[in-house]
């Protein structure tokens, strides 16, 4: 069984329904009161090994009968704890499941990933930049200038407990993705309901908005007038980090856009 905090329950059933028979249940050496039928649902509030014993009694069998004469069965229930891992990036910064992390630098940008808790009882499997790693690490991945995002998946296993964690990585390599310095201004950033795009030069442009995994969420062809703001609707988009691309002729401008809830 897997313990995720709070209470975890199991269901036990002897399958015996013979009239006149009574079940006596014990959990970790203590008799369970109020349960005399063939079904019992023990509950556990912590990981560990638990012992459940059931005795079958009848009116014809005295409670004073020797213990060896009383039919009984024993079940051992192992409750494992969920690893509850966090991502440790570059040995210093901790991130939770479904967090976004922004990393910047020159190509190749090398990043290390490891779990926050290294327990010998846990096993680890990673997917980083499409590559598979095993063990806690730290595992190093080097990104090229052409990459703008990555999704890191960590599978931590403790006995029967399997935890899946995902980290969304936004990469700012070489180009810096600073649109305001490259002829493109985006404001406000972070934004909530609407964001404005302003170019330094007039001309037709192809505007695209990509999510953290590189998926296209919005695209539009338009004519930009120099220093005139153009509104981009973002009210229906979920909160997170996006990449805004504007292509004018042979020029490609990119900037990160943070959308707030």
KOLBA-752066 format. One line per 4 residues: number of its first residue (from 0); for each residue x, y, z of N, C-alpha, C. Coordinates in nm, 3 decimals, padded with zeros to 5 digits. Example, Ala and Ser with C-alpha at 12.3 -4.5 7.8 and 13.67 -1.06 7.14 Angstrom:
0> 01.319:-00.569:00.780:01.230:-00.450:00.780:01.320:-00.330:00.780 ~ 01.285:-00.225:00.708:01.367:-00.106:00.714:01.290:00.003:00.787
END
This chain:
0> 00.084:-00.118:00.000:00.000:00.000:00.000:00.088:00.124:00.000 ~ 00.032:00.233:-00.049:00.109:00.357:-00.060:00.048:00.464:00.031 ~ 00.131:00.521:00.117:00.086:00.625:00.208:00.122:00.761:00.151 ~ 00.019:00.844:00.128:00.038:00.976:00.072:00.006:01.086:00.172
4> -00.003:01.049:00.298:-00.041:01.145:00.400:-00.186:01.127:00.437 ~ -00.223:01.167:00.560:-00.361:01.152:00.604:-00.389:01.011:00.647 ~ -00.485:00.944:00.582:-00.525:00.808:00.618:-00.528:00.722:00.493 ~ -00.475:00.601:00.505:-00.483:00.504:00.397:-00.556:00.380:00.450
8> -00.642:00.322:00.370:-00.724:00.210:00.414:-00.703:00.089:00.324 ~ -00.727:-00.028:00.383:-00.725:-00.152:00.307:-00.855:-00.226:00.337 ~ -00.891:-00.322:00.253:-01.013:-00.401:00.272:-00.977:-00.548:00.282 ~ -01.019:-00.611:00.393:-00.992:-00.752:00.416:-01.125:-00.827:00.429
12> -01.129:-00.948:00.373:-01.252:-01.027:00.377:-01.213:-01.175:00.380 ~ -01.262:-01.248:00.483:-01.228:-01.389:00.493:-01.309:-01.474:00.397 ~ -01.423:-01.422:00.353:-01.509:-01.498:00.265:-01.594:-01.602:00.338 ~ -01.586:-01.605:00.470:-01.662:-01.703:00.550:-01.792:-01.640:00.597
16> -01.904:-01.700:00.561:-02.036:-01.647:00.597:-02.121:-01.750:00.670 ~ -02.058:-01.854:00.724:-02.132:-01.961:00.791:-02.205:-01.907:00.914 ~ -02.335:-01.931:00.926:-02.409:-01.885:01.045:-02.350:-01.944:01.173 ~ -02.346:-01.863:01.278:-02.296:-01.908:01.407:-02.148:-01.883:01.428
20> -02.078:-01.840:01.323:-01.935:-01.810:01.336:-01.914:-01.660:01.357 ~ -01.822:-01.628:01.442:-01.788:-01.490:01.473:-01.641:-01.465:01.442 ~ -01.612:-01.349:01.384:-01.475:-01.311:01.355:-01.424:-01.218:01.465 ~ -01.304:-01.245:01.509:-01.236:-01.156:01.605:-01.109:-01.105:01.538
24> -01.102:-00.974:01.521:-00.991:-00.913:01.447:-00.894:-00.846:01.544 ~ -00.764:-00.854:01.508:-00.659:-00.787:01.585:-00.571:-00.706:01.489 ~ -00.538:-00.586:01.529:-00.447:-00.502:01.452:-00.327:-00.468:01.539 ~ -00.210:-00.515:01.496:-00.086:-00.492:01.570:-00.099:-00.530:01.717
28> -00.162:-00.648:01.740:-00.172:-00.702:01.874:-00.289:-00.654:01.956 ~ -00.366:-00.557:01.907:-00.480:-00.504:01.981:-00.610:-00.550:01.915 ~ -00.704:-00.600:01.997:-00.831:-00.645:01.942:-00.910:-00.526:01.890 ~ -00.969:-00.545:01.772:-01.048:-00.440:01.709:-01.191:-00.450:01.763
32> -01.237:-00.347:01.828:-01.372:-00.349:01.884:-01.474:-00.309:01.779 ~ -01.594:-00.366:01.796:-01.704:-00.327:01.708:-01.705:-00.397:01.574 ~ -01.612:-00.488:01.547:-01.608:-00.562:01.420:-01.612:-00.710:01.450 ~ -01.718:-00.778:01.407:-01.730:-00.921:01.432:-01.766:-00.999:01.306
36> -01.779:-00.926:01.195:-01.811:-00.991:01.069:-01.689:-01.034:00.993 ~ -01.712:-01.084:00.870:-01.601:-01.136:00.790:-01.525:-01.027:00.714 ~ -01.569:-00.900:00.726:-01.501:-00.790:00.659:-01.443:-00.692:00.761 ~ -01.324:-00.641:00.726:-01.257:-00.544:00.814:-01.178:-00.449:00.726
40> -01.192:-00.318:00.753:-01.118:-00.215:00.679:-01.023:-00.142:00.774 ~ -00.902:-00.193:00.790:-00.807:-00.122:00.876:-00.761:00.008:00.810 ~ -00.727:00.105:00.893:-00.675:00.230:00.840:-00.542:00.262:00.907 ~ -00.454:00.326:00.830:-00.318:00.354:00.876:-00.287:00.501:00.856
44> -00.216:00.558:00.950:-00.181:00.700:00.944:-00.031:00.724:00.932 ~ 00.044:00.617:00.909:00.189:00.631:00.895:00.242:00.510:00.819 ~ 00.357:00.525:00.750:00.417:00.410:00.683:00.471:00.310:00.784 ~ 00.486:00.186:00.740:00.540:00.082:00.826:00.477:-00.052:00.795
48> 00.515:-00.155:00.875:00.461:-00.290:00.859:00.356:-00.312:00.968 ~ 00.237:-00.355:00.928:00.127:-00.376:01.019:00.083:-00.523:01.014 ~ 00.044:-00.576:01.131:00.002:-00.716:01.140:-00.147:-00.723:01.171 ~ -00.221:-00.794:01.088:-00.364:-00.815:01.107:-00.388:-00.964:01.129
52> -00.453:-00.996:01.239:-00.487:-01.135:01.272:-00.637:-01.147:01.283 ~ -00.694:-01.254:01.229:-00.837:-01.281:01.242:-00.855:-01.421:01.300 ~ -00.940:-01.433:01.401:-00.975:-01.562:01.460:-01.120:-01.593:01.428 ~ -01.149:-01.718:01.401:-01.285:-01.765:01.373:-01.335:-01.841:01.496
56> -01.440:-01.789:01.556:-01.495:-01.852:01.676:-01.639:-01.895:01.651 ~ -01.681:-01.995:01.727:-01.818:-02.042:01.720:-01.871:-02.064:01.860 ~ -02.003:-02.078:01.871:-02.063:-02.097:02.003:-02.016:-02.225:02.067 ~ -01.979:-02.322:01.985:-01.936:-02.450:02.039:-01.790:-02.450:02.083
60> -01.718:-02.341:02.048:-01.576:-02.332:02.083:-01.561:-02.234:02.197 ~ -01.518:-02.281:02.311:-01.505:-02.196:02.429:-01.393:-02.095:02.410 ~ -01.415:-01.976:02.466:-01.310:-01.874:02.461:-01.191:-01.915:02.547 ~ -01.209:-02.018:02.626:-01.099:-02.067:02.709:-01.020:-02.178:02.639
64> -01.058:-02.207:02.517:-00.988:-02.312:02.443:-00.843:-02.271:02.421 ~ -00.752:-02.371:02.416:-00.611:-02.338:02.389:-00.597:-02.261:02.259 ~ -00.501:-02.167:02.256:-00.483:-02.080:02.140:-00.461:-02.160:02.012 ~ -00.389:-02.274:02.026:-00.359:-02.352:01.906:-00.481:-02.418:01.846
68> -00.592:-02.422:01.922:-00.715:-02.484:01.872:-00.808:-02.384:01.804 ~ -00.774:-02.256:01.809:-00.860:-02.153:01.752:-00.815:-02.125:01.608 ~ -00.900:-02.145:01.509:-00.862:-02.113:01.371:-00.829:-01.964:01.357 ~ -00.717:-01.937:01.296:-00.676:-01.797:01.278:-00.592:-01.783:01.152
72> -00.583:-01.661:01.106:-00.497:-01.631:00.991:-00.431:-01.497:01.016 ~ -00.314:-01.478:00.957:-00.235:-01.356:00.978:-00.198:-01.294:00.844 ~ -00.214:-01.163:00.834:-00.177:-01.089:00.715:-00.084:-00.975:00.756 ~ 00.026:-00.959:00.682:00.119:-00.848:00.706:00.099:-00.744:00.595
76> 00.072:-00.622:00.635:00.045:-00.514:00.540:00.158:-00.413:00.546 ~ 00.228:-00.397:00.435:00.338:-00.301:00.426:00.284:-00.171:00.367 ~ 00.301:-00.064:00.441:00.260:00.068:00.395:00.385:00.149:00.365 ~ 00.409:00.176:00.236:00.524:00.256:00.195:00.484:00.403:00.188
80> 00.581:00.490:00.209:00.554:00.634:00.199:00.587:00.684:00.059 ~ 00.510:00.783:00.013:00.539:00.846:-00.115:00.668:00.926:-00.101 ~ 00.758:00.922:-00.200:00.885:00.992:-00.187:00.872:01.143:-00.160 ~ 00.769:01.209:-00.217:00.749:01.354:-00.198:00.875:01.431:-00.232
84> 00.923:01.412:-00.355:01.046:01.475:-00.399:01.024:01.616:-00.453 ~ 01.132:01.695:-00.449:01.141:01.822:-00.519:01.260:01.813:-00.614 ~ 01.265:01.906:-00.712:01.378:01.913:-00.803:01.484:02.007:-00.744 ~ 01.608:01.959:-00.740:01.721:02.044:-00.702:01.798:02.075:-00.829
88> 01.795:02.203:-00.870:01.856:02.245:-00.996:01.987:02.317:-00.968 ~ 02.091:02.272:-01.035:02.225:02.330:-01.020:02.272:02.331:-00.875 ~ 02.223:02.233:-00.799:02.270:02.214:-00.662:02.225:02.317:-00.562 ~ 02.135:02.409:-00.601:02.101:02.516:-00.507:01.953:02.552:-00.501
92> 01.880:02.543:-00.611:01.743:02.591:-00.617:01.645:02.474:-00.618 ~ 01.544:02.481:-00.528:01.443:02.376:-00.518:01.315:02.416:-00.590 ~ 01.256:02.320:-00.662:01.131:02.343:-00.734:01.036:02.226:-00.711 ~ 00.906:02.258:-00.705:00.803:02.157:-00.684:00.751:02.104:-00.817
96> 00.667:02.002:-00.809:00.602:01.948:-00.927:00.523:02.057:-01.000 ~ 00.538:02.062:-01.133:00.469:02.155:-01.223:00.519:02.299:-01.212 ~ 00.633:02.319:-01.144:00.692:02.452:-01.139:00.760:02.486:-01.272 ~ 00.782:02.618:-01.294:00.860:02.667:-01.407:00.992:02.721:-01.354
100> 01.100:02.693:-01.426:01.231:02.748:-01.391:01.290:02.811:-01.517 ~ 01.341:02.933:-01.503:01.404:03.003:-01.615:01.555:02.999:-01.598 ~ 01.625:02.953:-01.702:01.770:02.940:-01.698:01.829:03.015:-01.816 ~ 01.936:03.089:-01.792:01.997:03.167:-01.898:02.148:03.148:-01.897
104> 02.211:03.174:-02.012:02.356:03.162:-02.024:02.396:03.147:-02.169 ~ 02.523:03.123:-02.190:02.574:03.105:-02.326:02.575:02.956:-02.362 ~ 02.571:02.931:-02.492:02.569:02.792:-02.538:02.710:02.730:-02.530 ~ 02.721:02.604:-02.492:02.612:02.520:-02.441:02.581:02.555:-02.296
108> 02.453:02.557:-02.262:02.411:02.585:-02.125:02.392:02.452:-02.053 ~ 02.481:02.423:-01.958:02.480:02.294:-01.889:02.412:02.309:-01.753 ~ 02.317:02.220:-01.727:02.235:02.226:-01.607:02.238:02.090:-01.538 ~ 02.242:02.089:-01.404:02.237:01.963:-01.330:02.103:01.951:-01.259
112> 02.052:01.829:-01.255:01.925:01.799:-01.189:01.946:01.683:-01.092 ~ 01.884:01.692:-00.975:01.886:01.583:-00.879:01.765:01.596:-00.786 ~ 01.726:01.487:-00.718:01.612:01.495:-00.626:01.652:01.562:-00.496 ~ 01.552:01.616:-00.426:01.580:01.684:-00.299:01.612:01.584:-00.189
116> 01.557:01.462:-00.199:01.580:01.359:-00.097:01.641:01.237:-00.166 ~ 01.757:01.197:-00.118:01.822:01.076:-00.171:01.815:00.970:-00.062 ~ 01.726:00.872:-00.082:01.705:00.764:00.013:01.744:00.633:-00.054 ~ 01.825:00.550:00.013:01.865:00.423:-00.051:01.748:00.335:-00.089
120> 01.632:00.355:-00.025:01.515:00.273:-00.057:01.445:00.319:-00.184 ~ 01.477:00.438:-00.233:01.411:00.493:-00.350:01.488:00.457:-00.476 ~ 01.417:00.440:-00.586:01.480:00.430:-00.718:01.432:00.548:-00.803 ~ 01.517:00.593:-00.893:01.488:00.714:-00.969:01.507:00.688:-01.118
124> 01.412:00.740:-01.197:01.423:00.739:-01.343:01.391:00.879:-01.393 ~ 01.476:00.931:-01.481:01.462:01.067:-01.531:01.442:01.067:-01.682 ~ 01.369:01.167:-01.729:01.368:01.203:-01.871:01.405:01.350:-01.879 ~ 01.522:01.377:-01.937:01.575:01.513:-01.947:01.617:01.538:-02.090
128> 01.554:01.635:-02.154:01.587:01.670:-02.292:01.575:01.549:-02.384 ~ 01.478:01.463:-02.355:01.457:01.343:-02.435:01.547:01.227:-02.401 ~ 01.641:01.247:-02.309:01.733:01.141:-02.268:01.686:01.078:-02.137 ~ 01.713:00.949:-02.120:01.673:00.877:-02.000:01.793:00.852:-01.910
132> 01.776:00.882:-01.780:01.879:00.859:-01.681:01.820:00.778:-01.566 ~ 01.905:00.704:-01.497:01.862:00.632:-01.377:01.951:00.673:-01.261 ~ 01.898:00.659:-01.140:01.973:00.695:-01.021:01.947:00.841:-00.983 ~ 01.986:00.879:-00.862:01.958:01.015:-00.815:02.039:01.124:-00.885
136> 02.154:01.090:-00.939:02.236:01.192:-01.001:02.333:01.255:-00.902 ~ 02.374:01.382:-00.923:02.316:01.476:-01.019:02.345:01.438:-01.165 ~ 02.245:01.464:-01.250:02.256:01.440:-01.393:02.271:01.574:-01.465 ~ 02.370:01.580:-01.552:02.397:01.705:-01.625:02.344:01.695:-01.767
140> 02.276:01.800:-01.811:02.228:01.810:-01.948:02.273:01.944:-02.004 ~ 02.329:01.943:-02.125:02.377:02.065:-02.189:02.285:02.099:-02.307 ~ 02.234:02.221:-02.306:02.139:02.266:-02.407:02.210:02.356:-02.509 ~ 02.160:02.350:-02.633:02.217:02.430:-02.741:02.141:02.561:-02.755
144> 02.195:02.651:-02.836:02.133:02.782:-02.856:01.998:02.772:-02.925 ~ 01.974:02.661:-02.997:01.848:02.647:-03.070:01.732:02.607:-02.979 ~ 01.761:02.569:-02.856:01.657:02.521:-02.766:01.602:02.634:-02.680 ~ 01.471:02.634:-02.664:01.405:02.738:-02.584:01.332:02.682:-02.463
148> 01.311:02.552:-02.457:01.237:02.494:-02.344:01.267:02.345:-02.333 ~ 01.239:02.291:-02.214:01.254:02.148:-02.191:01.153:02.108:-02.082 ~ 01.116:01.983:-02.084:01.029:01.928:-01.979:01.104:01.814:-01.913 ~ 01.132:01.830:-01.785:01.206:01.729:-01.709:01.107:01.646:-01.627
152> 01.114:01.515:-01.642:01.024:01.424:-01.570:01.106:01.338:-01.476 ~ 01.065:01.332:-01.350:01.129:01.247:-01.250:01.028:01.145:-01.198 ~ 01.063:01.017:-01.207:00.981:00.910:-01.151:01.057:00.852:-01.032 ~ 01.003:00.874:-00.911:01.065:00.824:-00.789:00.979:00.711:-00.734
156> 01.042:00.598:-00.702:00.969:00.480:-00.657:01.018:00.436:-00.521 ~ 00.924:00.409:-00.432:00.953:00.353:-00.300:00.860:00.235:-00.277 ~ 00.910:00.114:-00.302:00.824:-00.004:-00.288:00.710:00.001:-00.387 ~ 00.587:00.007:-00.335:00.469:00.014:-00.420:00.429:00.158:-00.454
160> 00.500:00.254:-00.400:00.465:00.394:-00.420:00.546:00.453:-00.536 ~ 00.475:00.506:-00.634:00.540:00.567:-00.750:00.494:00.712:-00.761 ~ 00.588:00.803:-00.764:00.557:00.946:-00.773:00.610:01.000:-00.906 ~ 00.524:01.073:-00.978:00.562:01.134:-01.105:00.569:01.285:-01.086
164> 00.684:01.345:-01.111:00.702:01.489:-01.097:00.753:01.547:-01.229 ~ 00.705:01.668:-01.261:00.741:01.734:-01.386:00.790:01.875:-01.357 ~ 00.898:01.914:-01.423:00.953:02.049:-01.412:00.961:02.108:-01.553 ~ 00.906:02.229:-01.571:00.909:02.297:-01.700:01.025:02.397:-01.700
168> 01.113:02.380:-01.797:01.236:02.458:-01.803:01.230:02.555:-01.921 ~ 01.248:02.685:-01.891:01.253:02.788:-01.994:01.399:02.826:-02.014 ~ 01.446:02.818:-02.138:01.588:02.841:-02.169:01.608:02.973:-02.240 ~ 01.706:03.049:-02.194:01.743:03.177:-02.254:01.891:03.167:-02.289
172> 01.921:03.124:-02.411:02.059:03.093:-02.450:02.104:03.183:-02.563 ~ 02.217:03.250:-02.546:02.285:03.333:-02.646:02.202:03.454:-02.684 ~ 02.083:03.431:-02.742:02.005:03.545:-02.790:01.954:03.632:-02.677 ~ 01.946:03.575:-02.557:01.900:03.652:-02.442:01.750:03.669:-02.441
176> 01.682:03.652:-02.553:01.538:03.670:-02.563:01.494:03.803:-02.505 ~ 01.571:03.907:-02.527:01.535:04.038:-02.476:01.482:04.120:-02.592 ~ 01.355:04.111:-02.615:01.295:04.174:-02.731:01.310:04.324:-02.734 ~ 01.303:04.391:-02.619:01.310:04.536:-02.618:01.446:04.586:-02.663
180> 01.549:04.500:-02.653:01.682:04.540:-02.697:01.708:04.504:-02.843 ~ 01.620:04.423:-02.900:01.639:04.377:-03.036:01.535:04.432:-03.133 ~ 01.471:04.542:-03.094:01.374:04.603:-03.183:01.231:04.564:-03.153 ~ 01.208:04.501:-03.037:01.075:04.456:-03.002:01.049:04.488:-02.855
184> 00.935:04.549:-02.826:00.896:04.579:-02.689:00.765:04.508:-02.658 ~ 00.759:04.441:-02.544:00.640:04.370:-02.500:00.606:04.418:-02.359 ~ 00.486:04.466:-02.340:00.449:04.518:-02.209:00.296:04.507:-02.191 ~ 00.247:04.498:-02.066:00.327:04.470:-01.945:00.375:04.326:-01.944
188> 00.478:04.301:-01.871:00.533:04.167:-01.862:00.596:04.150:-01.723 ~ 00.532:04.076:-01.636:00.418:03.985:-01.653:00.288:04.058:-01.689 ~ 00.198:03.984:-01.754:00.070:04.037:-01.797:-00.042:03.950:-01.742 ~ -00.164:04.004:-01.747:-00.278:03.929:-01.694:-00.388:03.910:-01.799
192> -00.447:04.019:-01.847:-00.557:04.008:-01.942:-00.517:04.040:-02.086 ~ -00.420:04.129:-02.102:-00.381:04.174:-02.236:-00.236:04.219:-02.234 ~ -00.167:04.194:-02.344:-00.029:04.236:-02.357:-00.014:04.311:-02.489 ~ 00.077:04.408:-02.493:00.096:04.491:-02.611:00.233:04.467:-02.672
196> 00.233:04.462:-02.803:00.354:04.441:-02.882:00.383:04.569:-02.958 ~ 00.510:04.612:-02.953:00.548:04.737:-03.022:00.683:04.717:-03.090 ~ 00.684:04.738:-03.221:00.806:04.721:-03.300:00.866:04.856:-03.336 ~ 00.995:04.855:-03.359:01.064:04.979:-03.397:01.052:05.007:-03.545
200> 01.025:04.904:-03.624:01.014:04.922:-03.768:00.877:04.873:-03.816 ~ 00.825:04.941:-03.917:00.697:04.903:-03.976:00.717:04.784:-04.071 ~ 00.607:04.711:-04.092:00.614:04.601:-04.188:00.523:04.487:-04.147 ~ 00.504:04.393:-04.239:00.423:04.276:-04.207:00.501:04.185:-04.112
204> 00.427:04.116:-04.030:00.490:04.030:-03.931:00.403:03.908:-03.906 ~ 00.469:03.800:-03.873:00.403:03.677:-03.830:00.430:03.662:-03.681 ~ 00.324:03.664:-03.601:00.338:03.659:-03.455:00.289:03.524:-03.405 ~ 00.372:03.460:-03.321:00.335:03.330:-03.265:00.359:03.332:-03.115
208> 00.273:03.260:-03.043:00.287:03.244:-02.899:00.296:03.095:-02.869 ~ 00.407:03.056:-02.804:00.433:02.915:-02.776:00.431:02.892:-02.625 ~ 00.381:02.776:-02.584:00.383:02.744:-02.441:00.520:02.690:-02.402 ~ 00.534:02.653:-02.274:00.664:02.612:-02.222:00.717:02.485:-02.288
212> 00.629:02.406:-02.348:00.672:02.283:-02.413:00.692:02.300:-02.563 ~ 00.680:02.424:-02.611:00.700:02.450:-02.752:00.576:02.436:-02.836 ~ 00.460:02.414:-02.772:00.335:02.400:-02.846:00.279:02.535:-02.887 ~ 00.225:02.543:-03.008:00.168:02.668:-03.059:00.031:02.691:-02.997
216> 00.014:02.806:-02.931:-00.116:02.838:-02.868:-00.185:02.956:-02.936 ~ -00.112:03.036:-03.013:-00.174:03.150:-03.082:-00.083:03.194:-03.197 ~ -00.143:03.226:-03.312:-00.065:03.270:-03.428:-00.150:03.368:-03.508 ~ -00.083:03.473:-03.559:-00.158:03.573:-03.634:-00.062:03.651:-03.725
220> -00.106:03.676:-03.846:-00.030:03.761:-03.939:-00.087:03.901:-03.931 ~ 00.000:04.002:-03.923:-00.048:04.140:-03.908:00.054:04.237:-03.967 ~ 00.011:04.361:-03.976:00.097:04.469:-04.024:00.128:04.560:-03.905 ~ 00.256:04.566:-03.870:00.298:04.648:-03.757:00.340:04.785:-03.806
224> 00.296:04.887:-03.733:00.340:05.024:-03.758:00.443:05.060:-03.652 ~ 00.552:05.120:-03.695:00.660:05.153:-03.603:00.607:05.231:-03.483 ~ 00.644:05.182:-03.363:00.614:05.249:-03.235:00.465:05.256:-03.204 ~ 00.383:05.179:-03.276:00.240:05.173:-03.247:00.209:05.041:-03.178
228> 00.146:05.044:-03.062:00.119:04.919:-02.989:00.012:04.835:-03.058 ~ 00.033:04.704:-03.051:-00.065:04.609:-03.104:-00.103:04.517:-02.989 ~ -00.233:04.504:-02.962:-00.281:04.424:-02.848:-00.290:04.276:-02.885 ~ -00.240:04.193:-02.797:-00.248:04.048:-02.811:-00.338:03.995:-02.701
232> -00.449:03.930:-02.734:-00.540:03.880:-02.630:-00.483:03.757:-02.560 ~ -00.479:03.762:-02.430:-00.424:03.648:-02.353:-00.518:03.607:-02.240 ~ -00.636:03.666:-02.233:-00.725:03.643:-02.119:-00.763:03.496:-02.104 ~ -00.774:03.424:-02.215:-00.817:03.285:-02.209:-00.703:03.186:-02.189
236> -00.580:03.238:-02.183:-00.465:03.147:-02.170:-00.437:03.118:-02.023 ~ -00.398:02.995:-01.990:-00.363:02.963:-01.852:-00.235:03.035:-01.810 ~ -00.221:03.058:-01.680:-00.102:03.122:-01.627:00.021:03.036:-01.655 ~ 00.135:03.101:-01.676:00.258:03.029:-01.702:00.356:03.114:-01.781
240> 00.462:03.050:-01.828:00.566:03.116:-01.906:00.548:03.079:-02.053 ~ 00.549:03.179:-02.141:00.532:03.158:-02.284:00.649:03.222:-02.360 ~ 00.664:03.181:-02.483:00.764:03.240:-02.571:00.690:03.311:-02.684 ~ 00.714:03.442:-02.697:00.653:03.521:-02.803:00.755:03.539:-02.915
244> 00.716:03.500:-03.037:00.802:03.513:-03.154:00.738:03.609:-03.254 ~ 00.819:03.700:-03.305:00.774:03.792:-03.410:00.875:03.785:-03.524 ~ 00.828:03.744:-03.642:00.916:03.734:-03.758:00.879:03.844:-03.858 ~ 00.976:03.930:-03.887:00.961:04.035:-03.987:01.067:04.014:-04.093
248> 01.025:03.967:-04.210:01.122:03.939:-04.315:01.218:03.832:-04.270 ~ 01.348:03.863:-04.274:01.449:03.768:-04.231:01.486:03.781:-04.085 ~ 01.418:03.869:-04.013:01.450:03.889:-03.872:01.352:03.815:-03.782 ~ 01.405:03.754:-03.676:01.322:03.684:-03.579:01.349:03.742:-03.441
252> 01.245:03.797:-03.381:01.255:03.850:-03.245:01.186:03.754:-03.150 ~ 01.245:03.733:-03.034:01.188:03.643:-02.933:01.195:03.709:-02.796 ~ 01.094:03.682:-02.716:01.096:03.729:-02.577:01.008:03.639:-02.493 ~ 01.045:03.621:-02.369:00.962:03.546:-02.277:00.846:03.633:-02.231
256> 00.732:03.570:-02.212:00.614:03.639:-02.163:00.555:03.559:-02.047 ~ 00.541:03.624:-01.933:00.482:03.560:-01.816:00.336:03.604:-01.803 ~ 00.246:03.507:-01.797:00.104:03.536:-01.781:00.063:03.498:-01.639 ~ 00.007:03.594:-01.569:-00.033:03.574:-01.430:-00.177:03.523:-01.421
260> -00.208:03.451:-01.313:-00.345:03.402:-01.296:-00.442:03.516:-01.265
END
